[in-house]
Amino acid sequence: MKLTVIIPAYNEQDRLQPSLEQYAAFYEARREADAEILVVVNGSTDRTEEVARAFAARHQHHERQQGKQGAGVERRRGAERVP
């Protein structure tokens, strides 16, 4: 079973890195779990996107979304990507 963790992020430069590291460590410790972390940068005006890209460079893939439309919209967008 594949698990996708969707994280809508708006101006989360200080909290995003520790959260991503904790998620990654949790799922990497359970190698039997097929998991991905999807960060949806939601129109942030701080360094949130830079933090997400740096994490993605060390792990996998990052996709960019434009504009702030609310967490619900961003979760649905992320969920549409999950097969």
ZIMO-V708156 format. One line per field, one symbol per residue. ss: DSSP state (2 for helix, 1 for strand, 0 for the rest). psi: psi as a letter, one per 40 degrees, with the letter a starting at -180 (. if undefined). burial: I if it has 16 or more other C-alpha atoms within 10 Angstrom, else O. Layout:
ss->???
psi->???
burial->???
This chain:
ss->01111111100022222222222222222000011111111100000222222222220000001000002222222222200
psi->hhhhhhhhhhffdddddddddddddddddgeehgiihhhhhgfieaeddddddddddecbihihihiheiddddddddddeh.
burial->OOOOOIIIIIIIIOOIIOOIOOOIOOIOOOOOOOIIIIIIIIIIOOOIIOIIIOIIOOOOOIOOOOOOOOOOOIIOOIOOOOO
